[in-house]
Amino acid sequence: MRLFPNFILENHRITKPEDFSLLPRVIRYTPSSLQIEAEYQKNVTFLFTFFLPEPEVVIGKIQIENLRDTPIDITTEWAVNLVPMGKGQPSRPD
């Protein structure tokens, strides 16, 4: 399974690397946590903090900072890619 955020800023979906002035990069890593930062056009910064308290549990937060002088309209959504385990196998093995 892959879990990642999608952002829509002022009706523009941020998906391409060239959309970012600072590409997403890991700034802190431990076996049970991860912190990633990114910046969009030097106007909006993102800070992702994830914790993995158990092997199948992910919790965290997204901090968004508006560096513009005007308010912004931003939508955040979580996307999940599920990888099939093969024919005849349960989605969650015992």
C-alpha positions as CSV (number, residue, x, y, z in Angstrom):
1,M,0.0,0.0,0.0
2,R,1.2,3.5,-0.8
3,L,-0.3,6.5,0.9
4,F,0.3,10.1,-0.3
5,P,-1.3,13.5,-0.2
6,N,-2.8,15.4,-3.1
7,F,-3.1,19.2,-3.0
8,I,-5.4,21.4,-5.1
9,L,-4.4,25.1,-4.7
10,E,-6.5,27.8,-6.4
11,N,-8.1,25.1,-8.7
12,H,-4.6,23.8,-9.7
13,R,-3.6,20.3,-8.8
14,I,0.0,20.1,-7.6
15,T,1.4,16.9,-9.1
16,K,4.5,17.6,-11.1
17,P,8.0,18.1,-9.7
18,E,8.3,21.4,-11.5
19,D,5.3,22.7,-9.5
20,F,7.5,22.7,-6.4
21,S,10.1,25.4,-5.6
22,L,11.5,22.9,-3.0
23,L,10.9,19.3,-3.8
24,P,9.6,17.1,-1.1
25,R,12.5,15.8,1.0
26,V,12.9,13.9,4.2
27,I,14.2,16.1,7.0
28,R,13.9,13.6,9.9
29,Y,13.7,9.8,10.0
30,T,13.5,7.3,12.8
31,P,12.3,3.7,12.6
32,S,8.9,4.8,13.8
33,S,8.5,8.3,12.4
34,L,9.1,10.4,9.3
35,Q,9.1,14.1,8.6
36,I,9.0,15.6,5.0
37,E,9.0,19.2,3.9
38,A,8.1,20.8,0.6
39,E,7.4,24.3,-0.8
40,Y,5.2,25.4,-3.7
41,Q,6.3,28.4,-5.7
42,K,7.9,29.9,-2.6
43,N,4.4,30.9,-1.4
44,V,3.2,27.8,0.5
45,T,5.1,25.4,2.7
46,F,4.1,21.9,3.6
47,L,5.4,19.9,6.6
48,F,4.3,16.2,6.9
49,T,4.8,14.4,10.1
50,F,4.0,10.6,10.3
51,F,4.2,8.2,13.1
52,L,4.1,4.4,12.8
53,P,3.1,3.2,16.3
54,E,2.3,-0.3,15.0
55,P,3.2,-2.1,11.7
56,E,-0.2,-1.5,10.2
57,V,-1.0,1.9,11.7
58,V,0.0,5.3,10.3
59,I,-1.0,8.5,12.0
60,G,0.2,12.1,11.5
61,K,-0.4,15.6,10.5
62,I,0.1,18.0,7.6
63,Q,1.0,21.6,8.4
64,I,0.4,24.1,5.6
65,E,1.8,27.6,5.9
66,N,0.6,30.4,3.6
67,L,3.5,32.9,2.9
68,R,1.4,35.1,0.7
69,D,-0.2,38.3,1.8
70,T,-3.7,37.1,0.7
71,P,-5.7,34.1,1.8
72,I,-5.5,30.9,-0.3
73,D,-8.0,28.2,-1.3
74,I,-6.4,24.8,-0.8
75,T,-7.9,21.3,-0.7
76,T,-6.0,18.4,0.7
77,E,-6.9,14.7,0.0
78,W,-5.3,11.4,0.8
79,A,-4.7,9.0,-2.0
80,V,-4.0,5.3,-1.4
81,N,-2.6,2.8,-3.9
82,L,-3.6,-0.8,-2.9
83,V,-1.5,-3.5,-4.4
84,P,-3.4,-6.8,-5.0
85,M,-1.8,-9.8,-3.3
86,G,-2.6,-12.3,-6.0
87,K,-5.6,-14.5,-6.9
88,G,-7.2,-16.3,-4.0
89,Q,-5.4,-14.4,-1.3
90,P,-7.2,-12.4,1.4
91,S,-6.6,-8.6,1.4
92,R,-5.3,-8.9,4.9
93,P,-3.3,-12.0,5.5
94,D,-3.2,-13.6,9.0
